[in-house]
Amino acid sequence: MAATPAPKPLDLTAKDTQSVAAYVKSGQPYVWLTAAAISVAFIITVALLCLTAARGMPHFWPADLLKAEYQEPGAEPVPLLAELISEEEVSTARLISAGLKLDDSQPFHTRDLIKVGNRDLYGADFRYLLDEWILNRSYPEDAVVLERMEWGNFHGFLEALKENGSVVATGEQAWTAYAERQRRADRLHHELREIEKGEIGSINYGLERVRLDTRRLELAGKTRENAAADYQKLDARKAELDASYETLRTRLVEIKTELARDSLVLKSVDGQELEIPLAKIARGYRPNAMGLFAKLGLYFEKLWEFVSAEPREANTEGGIFPAIFGTVMMVLLMSVFVTPFGILAALYLREYAKQGTVTQIIRIAVNNLAGVPSIVYGMFGLGFFVYFVGGSLDQLFYAESLPSPTFGTPGILWASLTLAILTLPVVIVATEEGLARIPRSLREASLALGATKAETLWKVVLPMASPAMMTGLILAIARAAGEVAPLMLVGVVKLAPSLPLDGNFPFVHLERKFMHLGFHIYDVGFQSPNVEAARPLVYATSFLLVLVIVLLNVSAIRIRNRLREKYKALDG
């Protein structure tokens, strides 16, 4: 058999070499490389969104309740009534090391994560069970899920409905009567929250103002003898507020009495009986008896509750509205602070400062500030804004509140200023790059027509640089929305009892602490005692935060492109 001849070496002619060199010189390879990088970044972003959505959004779906028996070899069967959360393949060796008695001839087994609920009865509401030991499976239509204000969900069967301790309905009639009475309890709960947080909150705020005004008079050396009129006004105001409070307190007692009227008698799958007042139930439903459209309606109802309600159960139940509100308000305040300072700094460096060594050093310093770890900004904000500036403001304007600080404590104002300094380099660099793109001939033409330098900057240069300015601002917003480390030092908290914006004068309370989506993710994911209950909420909150940041960046691109088209003729 003849030997295969060796391949001839590639013989590139001078013409081929010149073609390759011309192709590289044309920049086409770099265009394709850039397109590939953008495609990879886009795919990663979409994959991240899909992952968080797939892990978080199913949490709100009303899953069916599985009734079964769990029987380990040689043990008595244990009754179950639970939601099947997930399943996974686990090696036999790992299961044996966990204490399970298994035959090692099969390399892998399926393990299920189930939610049994009833934390007050069983201690833990999530369990890992071996799938092959779950026997006699069924899905009874009368199985009930109750979402409670505390102790998580209850899984069981409705036995009776009580009114003032007396049974008024049993069986199916009890479930029919429960739906109407739960709506009544929800209305009472809503009225109770409106009174406690709205009207009584305003009264407490007014009483605190009266106390501070009285203290202010005392610090000014005014006594009841030489300032009787001022003290009488404050006493009359306090008496009026006390009378209003007594009226509301009477109504609160009536509402709580009405809420305590109804209760449910339920039985768990293992026969334990429990009586739960309707005042402690947020929602009840029978998932196994619900059709597709009924489940879809409940799904969107729970999803709306997630974005519009307050959290409960150590942030593992309820909603995240205070965190959304705090994040948006902080970002808006940060934008108000960072925009003028960033644009003015860029204008000075590009249009007024003498281009020399000092200016170059300033630019290097600005670029280096963009790489400083965010926690360093948090330490600066705590020391300078909170302790120095805030403490000084308390001494000058809020002496009557001392030793309790007003501005000398972390709050949303100091958090916004800290993030404004953190994102300032981004705005400066983006604005300065936009100013550098404006042709010098346009400035000279404006000056030749009699405009001053300030008019030229305001009417010609800044409008044409606005796409770059907007891009820098939105990028700053996108970064600030996801920062957590500095906020832990300058204002963010696990749970804020009141929003920084309400109906009490001066309506915007910049000294208050606030909740933030990023910190909420950290708190629920790493500080929650119930890890399995917190995990889907971490994904759902992460999905919401990432979606907000993506929308901000898309908005930045659209705004930039519109501004470019608007000033395209001038730029040409």
Disulfide bonds with the S-S distance in Angstrom:
none
